[in-house]
């Protein structure tokens, strides 16, 4: 009995929580409406019975509903139960009482239908609706019987019954469907939050391990003594530190990618294949095991790798590593079983390339194995939400592959990932899907040469943009996002090497400086190779090929610049910022310190602010060469800060508000947010987490400092 009462109380509290946005409005309407309707029913539309005293009592009962948000302590804790009792008295009891006292006339029958309608709106729990109606009407009947004796049914009509039942049943069904939809959304949100939190644990464990490695490499922390001293760090130790930091950065970037992918999947969007590259299965297996956040060395020693039979596939290494993480994590749940072990192997067969994860855990029942990849299905492991394997299947399917599970209860479980070979028809299909989104600019003064290049590119579904000289090429760049340029060198009006120099300078309307530096530009020329090489590399082109273009050469270019992990790296930015004054504005202390540490080591003078209001004050006190500005901040966000700066009316001293370079630093990286930053007056956009290379590349352009990158 006690357990049942607790359940009812819990349902009351939950229903109150869902009704909370409407409670103040209910209180206002009730406290004013009950006295007002006395005059309507007593004088304007006179009824056989009215009761001003009862209406005033109801108005008083309604007043706490108006002011409940200001309640504290025990009053607020128990207020849901007051609300439940008040709703019972204000609606079914009062309307039932007046219905009976007016001998069930049509006016009060309609009023009772309205009462039931409000009950259904307030309580989306059909069980509570039934409970409130039953108690309220029984109480009203008993009260009338005690006051007047036998209850009169003078104006009762049989149509009241089906009409009332129709309203109740229909309203409860709709209320129940609404409740189920709400609970489904809440369940999905909980699952999404749990899934993201779950996926964050492994990279965070890896970073914790990395921090431990760094501490072991650093000299002992100095004591409280103020005596200066030198602390030695060997060359190998310094290299190890950088290796650990690079691995940690990769781990964070991988975690961000997985979170973005999970969010896309939760929105019923297909996985985006634009990041797919030629990837080694053996490399993925080794990276997954080495970067997994094992709790103990003994856990790591439970895994054996047999990846001697290597193969390449077309996909995303981070996503396959995520799949392997899930399979390893699921298997390790049963690590305490005697003789437990995990084997990860790769091999080829006549049809597929295969990654196999085999463990000697308790196995999976035949009944459950049929549903193992269903969303929200879990076999009873604590903390499981049933999304991991479903998402793994979605990832493998996006590579054109399949994932299967076999098991023998109490003995073993085997997950087999079948992946198409890199040169298979399925992989080529996905490549063509990716290339559909790529715009290639073909620049040549010969229509025949442009036609030939366009034909070969069109065979791979690329979108082709053509230009007859360098000047036209610059115009096309300002009109449309270009992913690759095939550029003739010898052309009238403007040569290809001159056009390339202008592109690399970043002075093109409608395209950011960083994008100008990153667009791959391939020289295509009939000049001797040694001359092409010199002109191409001196102007900033990435590579060169000789005319005439062939189908194989075009295929090699597309492979190198869109699908290869070995494509030419972006030159490192070895710049100096001596004497440059930079204002870093971010409400996150860690972000400010991270960016400041990078820039101070390059000689920059750094000032910091926590929000836009502080940033404007800093600018009015002293001059800065550039400002790095977060978008999401309290007090004054980045967009509004930029608009105020560009307007200039907020300054007493500062006059450089039109020319100050403002760089957005934000985790909002979708196209709409990028457009918003530009419209507000910002000069460039950097997505968080900001990489050192992207930060320095952007600064080198806007501060016009030279780079010694190689």
C-alpha positions as CSV (number, residue, x, y, z in Angstrom):
1,X,0.0,0.0,0.0
2,X,2.8,2.4,0.9
3,X,4.5,1.6,-2.4
4,X,1.3,2.4,-4.3
5,X,0.9,5.7,-2.5
6,X,4.5,6.6,-3.3
7,X,3.8,6.0,-7.0
8,X,0.7,8.2,-6.9
9,X,2.7,11.0,-5.2
10,X,5.4,10.7,-7.8
11,X,2.8,10.9,-10.6
12,X,1.3,14.0,-8.9
13,X,4.8,15.6,-8.8
14,X,5.6,14.7,-12.4
15,X,2.2,16.0,-13.6
16,X,2.7,19.3,-11.7
17,X,6.1,19.7,-13.3
18,X,4.6,19.4,-16.8
19,X,1.7,21.8,-15.8
20,X,4.1,24.3,-14.2
21,X,4.2,26.8,-17.2
22,X,0.4,27.2,-17.0
23,X,-0.1,27.4,-13.2
24,X,0.3,31.2,-12.9
25,X,-2.2,31.8,-15.7
26,X,-4.6,29.3,-14.1
27,X,-4.4,31.1,-10.8
28,X,-5.1,34.5,-12.4
29,X,-8.1,33.2,-14.4
30,X,-9.5,31.4,-11.4
31,X,-9.1,34.2,-8.8
32,X,-10.8,36.7,-11.2
33,X,-13.2,34.4,-13.0
34,X,-15.0,32.8,-10.1
35,X,-16.3,36.1,-8.6
36,X,-16.9,37.6,-12.1
37,X,-19.1,34.7,-13.2
38,X,-21.3,35.1,-10.1
39,X,-22.6,38.3,-11.6
40,X,-23.1,36.7,-15.0
41,X,-25.1,33.7,-13.7
42,X,-26.9,35.7,-11.0
43,X,-27.9,38.8,-13.0
44,X,-27.1,38.6,-16.7
45,X,-28.1,34.9,-17.4
46,X,-29.9,34.0,-14.1
47,X,-29.6,30.5,-12.9
48,X,-31.8,28.6,-10.3
49,X,-28.9,28.6,-7.9
50,X,-25.8,30.7,-7.3
51,X,-23.3,31.0,-4.3
52,X,-21.1,34.0,-4.0
53,X,-19.5,32.7,-0.8
54,X,-18.3,29.5,-2.4
55,X,-17.0,31.4,-5.4
56,X,-15.0,33.8,-3.1
57,X,-13.5,30.7,-1.3
58,X,-12.4,29.4,-4.7
59,X,-10.8,32.8,-5.5
60,X,-8.9,32.6,-2.2
61,X,-7.7,29.0,-3.0
62,X,-6.5,30.3,-6.4
63,X,-4.3,33.1,-5.1
64,X,-1.3,30.9,-4.0
65,X,-1.2,29.6,-7.6
66,X,-0.3,33.1,-8.8
67,X,2.6,33.5,-6.3
68,X,3.9,29.9,-6.1
69,X,7.2,30.8,-7.7
70,X,8.1,33.0,-4.8
71,X,7.6,30.3,-2.3
72,X,10.6,28.7,-0.5
73,X,11.4,25.8,1.8
74,X,8.7,23.3,2.7
75,X,5.9,25.4,1.1
76,X,7.5,24.9,-2.3
77,X,8.4,21.3,-1.6
78,X,4.7,20.4,-0.9
79,X,3.1,22.8,-3.3
80,X,2.5,20.1,-6.0
81,X,0.1,18.4,-3.6
82,X,-1.6,21.7,-2.8
83,X,-2.0,22.2,-6.6
84,X,-3.6,18.8,-6.9
85,X,-6.1,19.4,-4.1
86,X,-6.8,23.0,-5.4
87,X,-7.5,21.6,-8.9
88,X,-9.9,19.0,-7.4
89,X,-11.9,21.6,-5.5
90,X,-11.8,24.3,-8.2
91,X,-12.9,22.1,-11.1
92,X,-14.8,18.8,-10.5
93,X,-16.0,19.6,-7.0
94,X,-17.2,23.1,-7.7
95,X,-18.7,22.4,-11.2
96,X,-20.2,19.1,-10.0
97,X,-21.8,20.9,-7.0
98,X,-23.2,23.7,-9.1
99,X,-24.5,21.2,-11.7
100,X,-26.4,19.2,-9.1
101,X,-27.7,22.3,-7.3
102,X,-29.1,23.6,-10.6
103,X,-30.8,20.2,-11.1
104,X,-28.5,19.3,-14.1
105,X,-29.7,22.0,-16.5
106,X,-28.1,22.5,-19.9
107,X,-26.1,25.6,-18.9
108,X,-24.2,23.8,-16.2
109,X,-23.8,20.7,-18.3
110,X,-21.9,22.7,-20.8
111,X,-19.9,24.3,-17.9
112,X,-19.0,20.8,-16.7
113,X,-17.7,19.9,-20.2
114,X,-15.5,23.0,-20.1
115,X,-14.3,21.9,-16.6
116,X,-13.3,18.4,-18.0
117,X,-11.5,20.1,-20.9
118,X,-9.4,22.2,-18.5
119,X,-8.6,19.1,-16.4
120,X,-7.3,17.3,-19.5
121,X,-5.1,20.3,-20.4
122,X,-3.7,20.5,-16.8
123,X,-3.1,16.9,-16.1
124,X,-1.6,14.9,-19.0
125,X,-1.7,11.8,-16.9
126,X,-5.0,10.0,-17.7
127,X,-4.8,8.0,-14.4
128,X,-4.7,11.3,-12.4
129,X,-7.5,12.8,-14.5
130,X,-9.7,9.8,-13.7
131,X,-8.8,10.0,-10.0
132,X,-9.5,13.8,-9.8
133,X,-12.8,13.5,-11.6
134,X,-14.0,10.5,-9.5
135,X,-13.1,12.1,-6.1
136,X,-14.4,15.6,-7.1
137,X,-17.8,14.5,-8.4
138,X,-18.3,12.0,-5.5
139,X,-17.5,14.7,-3.0
140,X,-19.9,17.2,-4.7
141,X,-22.7,14.6,-4.8
142,X,-22.1,13.8,-1.1
143,X,-22.1,17.5,-0.2
144,X,-25.4,18.2,-2.0
145,X,-27.0,15.1,-0.5
146,X,-25.9,16.2,3.0
147,X,-27.2,19.7,2.5
148,X,-30.5,19.1,0.5
149,X,-31.2,15.4,0.9
150,X,-32.1,13.5,-2.2
151,X,-30.4,14.9,-5.3
152,X,-32.9,16.1,-8.0
153,X,-32.4,15.2,-11.7
154,X,-35.1,17.5,-13.0
155,X,-33.3,18.7,-16.1
156,X,-31.2,15.6,-16.8
157,X,-31.0,14.5,-20.4
158,X,-29.7,11.1,-21.6
159,X,-27.5,12.9,-24.2
160,X,-25.3,14.1,-21.4
161,X,-23.8,10.6,-20.9
162,X,-22.5,9.9,-24.5
163,X,-21.3,13.5,-24.9
164,X,-19.4,13.4,-21.6
165,X,-17.9,10.0,-22.4
166,X,-16.9,11.1,-25.9
167,X,-15.1,14.2,-24.4
168,X,-13.4,12.1,-21.7
169,X,-12.3,9.2,-23.8
170,X,-11.2,11.4,-26.8
171,X,-9.4,13.9,-24.5
172,X,-7.7,11.1,-22.5
173,X,-6.5,9.3,-25.7
174,X,-5.1,12.6,-27.1
175,X,-3.6,13.4,-23.7
176,X,-2.0,10.0,-23.5
177,X,-0.6,10.3,-27.0
178,X,0.8,13.6,-26.1
179,X,2.3,12.2,-22.9
180,X,3.9,9.3,-24.8
181,X,5.3,11.7,-27.4
182,X,6.8,13.8,-24.7
183,X,8.2,10.8,-22.8
184,X,9.7,9.6,-26.1
185,X,11.4,12.9,-26.7
186,X,12.7,13.0,-23.1
187,X,14.0,9.4,-23.5
188,X,15.7,10.3,-26.7
189,X,17.3,13.4,-25.1
190,X,18.4,11.2,-22.1
191,X,19.8,8.7,-24.5
192,X,21.6,11.4,-26.5
193,X,23.1,12.9,-23.4
194,X,24.1,9.5,-22.1
195,X,25.6,8.5,-25.5
196,X,27.7,11.7,-25.7
197,X,28.8,11.4,-22.1
198,X,29.6,7.7,-22.7
199,X,31.7,8.6,-25.8
200,X,33.5,11.3,-23.9
201,X,34.7,8.9,-21.2
202,X,37.2,7.1,-23.4
203,X,39.0,10.2,-24.8
204,X,39.0,11.8,-21.3
205,X,40.6,8.7,-19.9
206,X,43.2,8.8,-22.7
207,X,43.9,12.5,-21.9
208,X,44.2,11.7,-18.2
209,X,46.7,9.0,-19.1
210,X,48.5,11.5,-21.3
211,X,48.7,14.0,-18.5
212,X,50.3,11.3,-16.3
213,X,52.8,10.6,-19.1
214,X,53.7,14.3,-19.3
215,X,54.2,14.5,-15.5
216,X,56.5,11.5,-15.6
217,X,58.7,13.2,-18.3
218,X,58.9,16.6,-16.6
219,X,61.4,17.3,-13.9
220,X,60.1,17.3,-10.3
221,X,58.0,20.3,-9.4
222,X,60.0,22.9,-7.5
223,X,59.3,23.2,-3.8
224,X,58.3,26.4,-2.0
225,X,61.8,27.8,-2.1
226,X,62.2,31.0,-4.0
227,X,65.7,30.1,-5.1
228,X,66.0,30.1,-8.9
229,X,67.2,27.0,-10.6
230,X,67.8,25.2,-13.9
231,X,65.8,22.1,-14.7
232,X,67.1,19.8,-17.4
233,X,64.9,18.1,-20.0
234,X,66.6,15.8,-22.5
235,X,66.0,16.0,-26.2
236,X,64.2,12.6,-26.2
237,X,62.1,13.8,-23.3
238,X,61.1,16.9,-25.3
239,X,60.2,14.8,-28.3
240,X,58.1,12.5,-26.1
241,X,56.3,15.5,-24.6
242,X,55.4,16.8,-28.1
243,X,54.3,13.3,-29.2
244,X,52.0,13.0,-26.1
245,X,50.5,16.4,-26.8
246,X,50.0,15.6,-30.5
247,X,48.2,12.3,-29.6
248,X,46.0,14.1,-27.1
249,X,45.1,16.7,-29.7
250,X,44.1,13.9,-32.1
251,X,42.0,12.3,-29.3
252,X,40.1,15.5,-28.7
253,X,39.5,16.1,-32.4
254,X,38.3,12.5,-32.7
255,X,35.9,13.0,-29.8
256,X,34.5,16.2,-31.4
257,X,34.0,14.4,-34.7
258,X,32.2,11.5,-32.9
259,X,29.9,13.8,-31.0
260,X,29.0,15.7,-34.2
261,X,28.3,12.4,-36.0
262,X,26.1,11.2,-33.1
263,X,24.1,14.5,-33.2
264,X,23.6,14.1,-37.0
265,X,22.5,10.5,-36.5
266,X,20.0,11.5,-33.7
267,X,18.5,14.0,-36.2
268,X,18.0,11.1,-38.7
269,X,20.6,12.5,-41.1
270,X,22.9,10.1,-43.1
271,X,26.5,10.1,-42.1
272,X,28.5,12.6,-44.2
273,X,31.1,10.8,-46.4
274,X,33.0,14.0,-47.2
275,X,35.7,13.1,-44.6
276,X,36.3,9.6,-46.0
277,X,39.8,8.8,-47.1
278,X,42.0,5.9,-48.1
279,X,42.6,4.2,-44.8
280,X,44.7,1.3,-43.5
281,X,42.7,-1.3,-41.5
282,X,45.9,-2.3,-39.6
283,X,46.6,1.3,-38.6
284,X,43.0,1.7,-37.3
285,X,43.2,-1.5,-35.3
286,X,46.6,-0.5,-33.7
287,X,45.4,3.1,-33.0
288,X,42.2,1.8,-31.4
289,X,44.0,-0.5,-29.0
290,X,46.8,1.9,-28.2
291,X,44.5,4.9,-27.6
292,X,41.8,3.1,-25.7
293,X,41.5,4.4,-22.2
294,X,42.2,1.1,-20.3
295,X,41.8,1.3,-16.6
296,X,44.7,-1.0,-15.9
297,X,47.6,-2.6,-17.7
298,X,46.0,-6.0,-17.1
299,X,43.0,-4.9,-19.2
300,X,45.3,-4.0,-22.0
301,X,47.1,-7.3,-21.8
302,X,43.7,-9.1,-22.4
303,X,43.8,-8.0,-26.0
304,X,45.8,-9.7,-28.7
305,X,46.2,-8.2,-32.2
306,X,46.6,-10.3,-35.3
307,X,46.7,-7.7,-38.2
308,X,49.3,-9.2,-40.4
309,X,46.9,-9.3,-43.4
310,X,46.5,-5.6,-44.0
311,X,44.2,-3.9,-46.5
312,X,43.0,-0.4,-47.4
313,X,39.3,0.7,-47.4
314,X,37.5,3.9,-48.2
315,X,36.1,5.4,-45.0
316,X,36.9,7.5,-41.9
317,X,39.6,6.2,-39.6
318,X,38.2,8.0,-36.6
319,X,34.8,6.4,-37.1
320,X,36.2,2.9,-37.5
321,X,38.3,3.4,-34.4
322,X,35.0,4.5,-32.6
323,X,33.4,1.2,-33.8
324,X,36.4,-0.8,-32.4
325,X,36.2,1.2,-29.1
326,X,32.6,0.1,-28.7
327,X,33.4,-3.5,-29.4
328,X,36.3,-3.5,-27.0
329,X,34.4,-1.7,-24.3
330,X,31.4,-4.1,-24.6
331,X,33.7,-7.1,-24.4
332,X,35.7,-5.8,-21.4
333,X,32.5,-5.6,-19.4
334,X,32.9,-9.4,-18.9
335,X,36.7,-9.3,-18.3
336,X,36.3,-11.0,-14.8
337,X,35.2,-14.3,-16.4
338,X,38.0,-16.9,-15.9
339,X,40.1,-17.3,-19.0
340,X,38.7,-14.1,-20.7
341,X,40.6,-12.7,-23.7
342,X,39.9,-10.6,-26.8
343,X,41.5,-11.1,-30.2
344,X,41.3,-8.4,-33.0
345,X,42.4,-9.7,-36.4
346,X,42.3,-8.6,-40.1
347,X,42.1,-10.8,-43.2
348,X,40.9,-10.9,-46.8
349,X,38.6,-13.3,-48.5
350,X,37.4,-13.6,-52.1
351,X,34.6,-11.0,-51.6
352,X,35.4,-8.8,-48.6
353,X,38.1,-7.4,-46.4
354,X,37.4,-8.3,-42.8
355,X,38.1,-7.0,-39.3
356,X,37.2,-9.5,-36.6
357,X,36.7,-8.9,-32.9
358,X,36.5,-12.1,-30.9
359,X,36.1,-12.5,-27.2
360,X,35.7,-15.4,-24.8
361,X,33.0,-13.8,-22.7
362,X,29.6,-15.3,-21.7
363,X,28.2,-15.0,-25.2
364,X,24.8,-13.7,-26.4
365,X,21.5,-15.7,-26.5
366,X,20.1,-16.6,-29.9
367,X,17.0,-14.5,-29.0
368,X,19.0,-11.4,-28.2
369,X,21.4,-11.7,-31.1
370,X,18.6,-11.0,-33.6
371,X,18.1,-7.6,-31.9
372,X,21.7,-6.8,-31.0
373,X,21.9,-3.9,-33.5
374,X,18.5,-2.4,-32.8
375,X,18.4,1.1,-31.4
376,X,17.8,1.3,-27.6
377,X,18.2,-2.5,-27.2
378,X,20.6,-3.6,-24.4
379,X,21.2,-7.0,-23.0
380,X,21.1,-5.8,-19.4
381,X,24.6,-4.3,-18.8
382,X,24.5,-1.6,-16.2
383,X,24.8,1.9,-17.7
384,X,24.0,0.7,-21.3
385,X,21.5,2.7,-23.4
386,X,21.4,0.5,-26.4
387,X,22.8,3.1,-29.0
388,X,26.4,2.0,-29.4
389,X,26.0,-1.1,-31.6
390,X,23.2,0.6,-33.6
391,X,25.5,3.5,-34.4
392,X,28.4,1.1,-35.2
393,X,26.2,-0.6,-37.8
394,X,25.3,2.8,-39.3
395,X,29.0,3.7,-39.5
396,X,30.0,0.4,-41.2
397,X,27.1,0.6,-43.6
398,X,28.2,4.2,-44.6
399,X,31.5,2.6,-45.7
400,X,29.5,0.3,-48.0
401,X,30.2,-2.6,-45.5
402,X,28.3,-4.9,-43.1
403,X,28.7,-5.8,-39.5
404,X,27.5,-9.2,-38.2
405,X,27.5,-10.9,-34.8
406,X,27.8,-14.7,-34.0
407,X,27.9,-16.1,-30.5
408,X,27.8,-19.3,-28.5
409,X,26.4,-18.9,-25.0
410,X,28.9,-19.3,-22.1
411,X,31.8,-19.6,-24.6
412,X,32.4,-16.7,-27.1
413,X,31.2,-13.8,-29.2
414,X,32.5,-12.7,-32.6
415,X,31.8,-9.4,-34.4
416,X,32.8,-9.4,-38.0
417,X,33.2,-6.1,-39.9
418,X,33.1,-6.7,-43.7
419,X,34.5,-3.8,-45.7
420,X,34.7,-3.4,-49.5
421,X,38.2,-3.1,-51.0
422,X,39.5,0.4,-51.8
423,X,39.1,-0.1,-55.5
424,X,35.7,-1.9,-55.4
425,X,32.6,-0.7,-57.2
426,X,31.0,0.1,-53.9
427,X,33.9,2.4,-52.8
428,X,33.9,4.1,-56.2
429,X,30.1,4.7,-55.8
430,X,30.8,6.5,-52.5
431,X,33.7,8.5,-54.0
432,X,31.4,9.7,-56.8
433,X,28.9,10.7,-54.1
434,X,31.6,12.7,-52.4
435,X,32.8,14.3,-55.6
436,X,29.3,15.5,-56.5
437,X,29.8,18.1,-53.8
438,X,33.2,19.2,-55.1
439,X,33.7,22.2,-57.4
440,X,36.7,22.1,-59.7
441,X,37.8,25.2,-61.5
442,X,39.4,24.5,-64.9
443,X,41.4,27.5,-66.2
444,X,42.8,27.4,-69.7
445,X,42.6,29.7,-72.7
446,X,42.0,26.7,-75.0
447,X,38.3,25.6,-75.2
448,X,39.5,22.1,-76.4
449,X,41.7,21.7,-73.3
450,X,38.9,22.8,-71.0
451,X,36.5,20.4,-72.7
452,X,39.0,17.5,-72.2
453,X,39.6,18.3,-68.5
454,X,35.8,18.8,-67.9
455,X,35.0,15.4,-69.6
456,X,37.5,13.5,-67.4
457,X,36.3,15.3,-64.2
458,X,32.7,14.8,-65.2
459,X,33.3,11.0,-65.3
460,X,33.8,11.3,-61.6
461,X,30.7,13.5,-61.0
462,X,32.6,16.6,-60.2
463,X,30.9,20.0,-60.7
464,X,33.0,21.9,-63.3
465,X,33.6,25.7,-63.4
466,X,35.5,27.0,-66.4
467,X,37.6,30.2,-67.0
468,X,39.6,31.3,-70.0
469,X,42.3,33.2,-68.1
470,X,43.6,34.1,-64.7
471,X,41.4,37.2,-64.4
472,X,38.3,35.2,-65.1
473,X,39.5,32.6,-62.6
474,X,39.7,35.2,-59.8
475,X,36.1,36.3,-60.7
476,X,34.8,32.7,-60.5
477,X,36.5,32.2,-57.1
478,X,34.6,35.2,-55.6
479,X,31.3,33.8,-56.9
480,X,31.5,30.1,-55.8
481,X,33.3,27.9,-53.3
482,X,36.1,26.1,-55.2
483,X,37.7,22.9,-53.9
484,X,40.4,22.4,-56.6
485,X,42.0,24.4,-59.4
486,X,43.6,23.1,-62.6
487,X,45.5,26.1,-63.9
488,X,47.2,26.6,-67.2
489,X,50.3,28.8,-66.9
490,X,50.6,30.6,-70.2
491,X,47.4,32.5,-70.9
492,X,46.4,36.0,-72.2
493,X,45.1,38.8,-70.0
494,X,46.5,37.2,-66.8
495,X,48.9,34.2,-66.6
496,X,48.3,31.3,-64.3
497,X,51.2,31.9,-62.0
498,X,50.2,35.6,-61.5
499,X,46.6,34.5,-60.7
500,X,47.9,32.0,-58.2
501,X,50.0,34.7,-56.5
502,X,46.9,36.8,-56.1
503,X,44.9,33.9,-54.7
504,X,47.6,33.0,-52.2
505,X,47.7,36.7,-51.1
506,X,44.1,36.3,-50.0
507,X,42.8,39.5,-51.5
508,X,39.7,38.0,-53.2
509,X,36.3,39.3,-52.3
510,X,33.9,36.7,-50.8
511,X,36.6,34.2,-49.8
512,X,38.6,34.1,-46.6
513,X,42.4,34.4,-46.5
514,X,42.7,30.9,-45.0
515,X,40.6,29.4,-47.8
516,X,42.7,31.1,-50.4
517,X,45.9,29.5,-48.9
518,X,44.3,26.1,-48.7
519,X,42.8,25.6,-52.2
520,X,44.9,23.0,-54.0
521,X,46.2,24.6,-57.3
522,X,47.7,22.2,-59.9
523,X,49.7,23.7,-62.8
524,X,48.7,22.2,-66.2
525,X,51.1,23.2,-69.0
526,X,52.9,22.2,-72.2
527,X,56.1,23.9,-71.0
528,X,59.1,21.8,-70.3
529,X,58.8,20.1,-66.8
530,X,61.7,22.1,-65.3
531,X,60.1,25.4,-66.3
532,X,56.6,24.3,-65.1
533,X,58.1,23.2,-61.7
534,X,59.8,26.5,-61.1
535,X,56.9,28.7,-62.1
536,X,54.4,26.6,-60.2
537,X,56.2,26.3,-56.9
538,X,57.4,29.9,-56.9
539,X,53.8,31.2,-57.4
540,X,52.4,29.0,-54.6
541,X,50.9,26.1,-56.6
542,X,50.8,22.7,-55.0
543,X,51.9,20.5,-57.9
544,X,52.2,20.4,-61.7
545,X,51.3,18.1,-64.6
546,X,52.1,18.2,-68.3
547,X,49.7,18.5,-71.1
548,X,47.7,16.8,-72.5
549,X,45.7,15.7,-69.5
550,X,44.7,12.0,-69.5
551,X,42.0,10.2,-67.6
552,X,44.5,8.5,-65.4
553,X,46.2,11.8,-64.5
554,X,42.9,13.4,-63.5
555,X,42.1,10.3,-61.4
556,X,45.5,10.5,-59.7
557,X,44.9,14.2,-58.9
558,X,41.4,13.5,-57.4
559,X,42.8,10.7,-55.3
560,X,45.8,12.8,-54.1
561,X,43.8,15.9,-53.1
562,X,40.4,14.5,-52.0
563,X,41.0,10.9,-50.8
564,X,44.6,10.4,-49.7
565,X,45.8,10.9,-46.1
566,X,49.2,11.5,-47.7
567,X,48.2,14.6,-49.6
568,X,50.7,17.5,-49.3
569,X,50.7,18.8,-45.7
570,X,49.9,22.4,-44.9
571,X,53.2,24.2,-44.3
572,X,53.8,24.8,-40.6
573,X,53.7,28.4,-39.6
574,X,57.0,29.4,-37.9
575,X,56.1,33.1,-37.5
576,X,57.2,35.7,-34.9
577,X,54.8,38.1,-33.3
578,X,57.3,40.3,-31.5
579,X,55.7,43.5,-30.3
580,X,52.2,42.7,-31.6
581,X,49.4,43.4,-29.2
582,X,46.6,40.9,-29.2
583,X,43.3,41.1,-27.3
584,X,41.9,37.6,-26.4
585,X,38.2,37.7,-25.4
586,X,36.6,34.5,-24.1
587,X,34.5,33.7,-21.0
588,X,36.3,30.4,-20.7
589,X,39.5,30.8,-18.6
590,X,41.1,27.7,-20.0
591,X,40.5,28.8,-23.6
592,X,42.1,32.2,-22.9
593,X,45.1,30.7,-21.3
594,X,45.6,28.2,-24.1
595,X,45.6,30.8,-26.8
596,X,47.6,33.2,-24.8
597,X,50.3,30.6,-24.1
598,X,50.7,29.9,-27.8
599,X,50.9,33.6,-28.7
600,X,53.2,34.7,-25.9
601,X,55.8,32.1,-26.9
602,X,55.9,33.9,-30.3
603,X,56.6,37.2,-28.7
604,X,53.1,38.7,-28.7
605,X,51.8,41.0,-25.9
606,X,48.5,39.6,-24.7
607,X,45.6,41.2,-22.9
608,X,42.5,39.2,-21.9
609,X,38.8,40.0,-21.3
610,X,35.9,37.8,-20.2
611,X,33.2,39.3,-22.3
612,X,32.4,41.9,-24.9
613,X,31.8,44.8,-22.4
614,X,35.3,44.3,-20.9
615,X,36.8,44.1,-24.4
616,X,35.3,47.4,-25.4
617,X,36.8,49.0,-22.3
618,X,40.2,47.5,-23.1
619,X,40.1,48.9,-26.6
620,X,39.3,52.4,-25.3
621,X,42.3,52.2,-22.9
622,X,45.0,51.0,-25.3
623,X,45.5,50.0,-29.0
624,X,45.7,46.5,-30.3
625,X,46.8,45.0,-33.6
626,X,44.1,42.3,-33.6
627,X,41.3,40.8,-31.5
628,X,40.3,37.1,-31.0
629,X,36.7,37.1,-30.0
630,X,34.5,34.3,-28.7
631,X,30.9,34.4,-29.9
632,X,29.0,32.9,-26.9
633,X,29.6,35.0,-23.8
634,X,27.6,36.5,-20.9
635,X,27.0,40.2,-20.6
636,X,27.8,41.0,-24.2
637,X,28.3,38.2,-26.8
638,X,30.7,38.3,-29.8
639,X,28.2,39.3,-32.5
640,X,26.9,42.3,-30.5
641,X,30.4,43.3,-29.4
642,X,31.6,43.4,-33.0
643,X,28.6,45.5,-34.1
644,X,29.2,48.0,-31.3
645,X,32.9,48.2,-32.2
646,X,32.2,48.7,-35.9
647,X,29.6,51.4,-35.0
648,X,32.3,53.2,-32.9
649,X,29.9,55.3,-30.9
650,X,30.8,53.4,-27.7
651,X,34.4,54.8,-27.7
652,X,35.8,58.0,-26.2
653,X,39.4,57.5,-27.4
654,X,39.6,54.5,-29.8
655,X,39.4,55.5,-33.5
656,X,40.6,52.3,-35.3
657,X,37.2,50.6,-34.9
658,X,36.7,50.3,-38.7
659,X,40.1,48.7,-39.4
660,X,40.8,46.5,-36.4
661,X,40.9,42.8,-37.5
662,X,38.4,40.8,-35.4
663,X,38.7,37.0,-35.6
664,X,35.8,34.9,-34.4
665,X,36.7,31.9,-32.2
666,X,33.7,29.6,-31.6
667,X,32.4,26.1,-31.5
668,X,29.5,27.2,-33.8
669,X,30.9,26.1,-37.2
670,X,27.9,25.7,-39.4
671,X,27.4,27.9,-42.5
672,X,24.7,30.1,-40.9
673,X,27.0,31.1,-38.0
674,X,29.9,31.8,-40.3
675,X,27.7,34.1,-42.4
676,X,26.5,35.8,-39.2
677,X,30.0,36.5,-38.1
678,X,30.8,38.1,-41.4
679,X,27.6,40.2,-41.4
680,X,28.4,41.5,-38.0
681,X,31.8,42.8,-39.2
682,X,34.2,40.1,-38.2
683,X,37.0,39.4,-40.6
684,X,37.5,35.7,-40.2
685,X,36.2,32.6,-38.4
686,X,38.1,29.9,-36.5
687,X,36.2,26.8,-35.2
688,X,36.9,25.5,-31.7
689,X,39.0,23.7,-30.6
690,X,41.4,26.0,-32.5
691,X,44.5,24.3,-33.8
692,X,47.8,26.0,-33.4
693,X,48.4,25.9,-37.2
694,X,45.0,27.4,-38.1
695,X,45.5,30.1,-35.5
696,X,48.9,31.1,-36.8
697,X,47.9,30.9,-40.4
698,X,45.1,33.3,-39.8
699,X,47.3,35.7,-37.7
700,X,50.0,35.6,-40.3
701,X,47.6,36.9,-43.0
702,X,45.8,39.6,-40.9
703,X,48.9,40.9,-39.2
704,X,50.9,40.6,-42.5
705,X,53.8,38.9,-40.8
706,X,56.2,36.6,-42.7
707,X,56.3,32.9,-42.2
708,X,59.4,30.7,-42.3
709,X,57.3,27.6,-42.9
710,X,58.8,24.8,-44.9
